[in-house]
Amino acid sequence: MKQNHKKIKIYSEALCNSVDTFETFQNIKVSLNELTALSKKDLTINTFLKSKSVDMSKKMDIFTEAFKEVFDKNLLEVLLVMIENDDMNLLIDVNKSFVVLVKEKLNIAYVEVTSSAEMDENMRNQLSDKLSDITSKKIDINFSTNKDLIGGLKIKIDDMLFDSSLKTKLENAKSKLIGV
């Protein structure tokens, strides 16, 4: 187990060292997320990578051919080393560690915004820019909707939650009235 932590650290640091811009980070993060989702959904990739009947160099050639046009060059190199070392089972943990390292390196805040209705692109950009100004960080933002909020927003910045939803305000008012 300890050996896995060392490997995860080595792979995620190698990826982190290849990132020097927010755009590169986003590109690699999206690719890792898609590969992780694909390997969970379609076990064909896992079966292929675990196969003893396919020569390692052939596996690496096939993987390279399949992903060379869509993956960042540095990401592909790290993934090929992981394949060669039979470490693709560490992909989820490498991805998590990579994100943590790059967030610190590039001064990025992860933000989750939940609203009661879909926000248009202009509103999303304005909110992202404002949050970037407030936090003095680049913003890696994810938007979602939850009709149960009734109105307002829930904004989670890293580990802090700001809840201005109407649902929460109504629940707080109810608690105060019952407590009286």
C-alpha positions in Angstrom: 0.0 0.0 0.0 2.8 2.4 0.9 4.4 1.6 -2.4 1.2 2.7 -4.2 1.3 6.1 -2.4 4.9 6.6 -3.7 3.8 5.7 -7.2 0.8 8.0 -7.0 3.0 10.8 -5.9 5.6 10.2 -8.6 3.0 10.1 -11.4 1.0 13.1 -10.1 4.2 15.2 -9.6 5.3 14.3 -13.1 2.0 15.5 -14.5 2.1 18.6 -12.3 5.5 19.5 -13.5 4.3 19.5 -17.1 1.6 22.1 -16.3 2.4 25.8 -16.5 -0.9 27.3 -17.5 -4.5 27.1 -16.3 -5.5 25.9 -19.8 -3.0 23.0 -19.8 -4.3 22.1 -16.3 -7.9 22.1 -17.6 -7.0 20.0 -20.7 -5.2 17.3 -18.7 -7.9 17.3 -15.9 -10.6 16.8 -18.5 -8.7 14.1 -20.2 -8.0 12.2 -17.0 -11.7 12.5 -15.9 -12.8 11.2 -19.3 -10.4 8.3 -19.3 -11.4 7.4 -15.7 -15.1 7.5 -16.6 -14.4 5.5 -19.7 -12.5 2.8 -17.9 -15.3 2.5 -15.3 -18.0 2.4 -17.9 -16.3 0.2 -20.5 -14.2 -2.6 -19.0 -12.7 -3.4 -22.5 -9.9 -1.0 -21.9 -9.1 -2.5 -18.5 -9.3 -6.0 -19.9 -7.0 -5.0 -22.8 -4.4 -3.4 -20.5 -4.4 -6.4 -18.1 -4.2 -9.0 -21.0 -1.2 -11.2 -20.8 -1.7 -12.4 -24.4 -0.9 -8.9 -25.9 2.8 -7.9 -25.8 3.5 -4.8 -23.7 5.0 -2.8 -26.6 2.0 -3.7 -28.7 -0.3 -2.4 -25.9 1.6 0.8 -25.7 1.5 1.3 -29.5 -2.2 0.7 -29.6 -2.9 3.0 -26.7 -0.6 5.7 -28.2 -2.4 5.4 -31.6 -5.8 5.6 -29.9 -5.1 8.7 -27.8 -2.2 10.7 -29.4 -4.6 13.1 -31.1 -6.7 13.8 -28.0 -4.3 13.7 -25.0 -1.6 16.2 -24.1 1.8 14.8 -25.0 3.0 14.8 -21.3 -0.1 13.1 -20.1 0.3 10.4 -22.7 3.9 9.8 -21.6 2.9 9.4 -18.0 0.0 7.1 -18.9 2.4 5.0 -21.0 4.7 4.6 -18.0 1.7 3.7 -15.9 0.7 1.0 -18.5 4.3 -0.3 -18.7 4.4 -0.6 -14.8 0.9 -2.1 -14.7 -0.3 0.9 -12.6 -3.4 2.0 -14.4 -5.4 0.9 -11.4 -3.9 4.0 -9.7 -5.4 6.4 -12.2 -8.2 7.8 -10.0 -5.8 8.5 -7.1 -3.2 10.0 -9.5 -5.9 12.3 -10.9 -7.0 13.4 -7.4 -3.4 14.0 -6.3 -2.6 15.8 -9.6 -5.5 18.2 -9.1 -4.4 19.1 -5.5 -0.8 19.7 -6.6 -1.7 21.9 -9.5 -4.3 23.9 -7.5 -1.5 24.8 -5.1 1.1 25.4 -7.9 -1.1 27.7 -10.0 -3.2 29.3 -7.2 -6.5 27.8 -8.3 -9.7 27.6 -6.3 -12.2 24.8 -7.1 -15.7 26.2 -7.0 -19.1 24.5 -7.2 -22.1 26.7 -7.9 -25.6 25.3 -7.5 -28.5 27.4 -8.6 -32.3 26.8 -8.8 -32.3 27.6 -12.5 -29.8 27.3 -15.4 -27.5 30.3 -15.6 -26.7 31.7 -19.0 -23.0 31.9 -20.2 -22.8 35.6 -19.4 -24.0 35.1 -15.8 -21.5 32.2 -15.4 -18.6 34.3 -16.7 -19.5 37.3 -14.5 -19.8 35.1 -11.4 -16.5 33.3 -12.2 -14.7 36.7 -12.7 -16.2 38.1 -9.5 -15.1 35.0 -7.5 -11.6 35.2 -9.1 -11.4 38.9 -7.9 -12.6 38.0 -4.4 -10.4 35.0 -3.9 -7.4 36.4 -5.8 -7.2 32.9 -7.5 -7.9 31.4 -10.9 -11.3 29.7 -10.7 -11.9 26.0 -11.7 -15.7 26.2 -11.7 -18.5 23.7 -12.0 -22.2 24.7 -12.4 -25.2 22.6 -11.5 -28.9 23.2 -10.9 -31.2 22.0 -8.1 -34.8 23.1 -8.4 -35.3 22.4 -4.6 -33.3 25.5 -3.8 -36.3 27.6 -4.9 -34.1 30.6 -5.6 -30.6 31.9 -4.8 -27.3 30.1 -5.0 -25.0 27.7 -3.1 -21.4 28.5 -3.7 -18.7 26.1 -2.4 -15.1 27.4 -2.7 -12.7 24.6 -1.9 -14.0 23.7 1.6 -16.1 26.8 2.4 -19.9 26.8 1.6 -21.8 30.0 1.1 -25.6 29.3 1.0 -27.9 32.2 0.0 -30.6 29.9 -1.3 -34.2 30.7 -0.5 -34.8 27.2 0.8 -32.1 27.6 3.5 -33.4 31.1 4.4 -36.9 29.6 4.8 -35.6 26.7 6.9 -33.6 29.1 9.1 -36.7 31.3 9.6 -38.8 28.2 10.5 -36.2 27.2 13.0 -36.2 30.6 14.7 -40.0 30.7 14.8 -40.2 27.2 16.3 -37.5 28.1 18.8 -39.4 31.2 20.0 
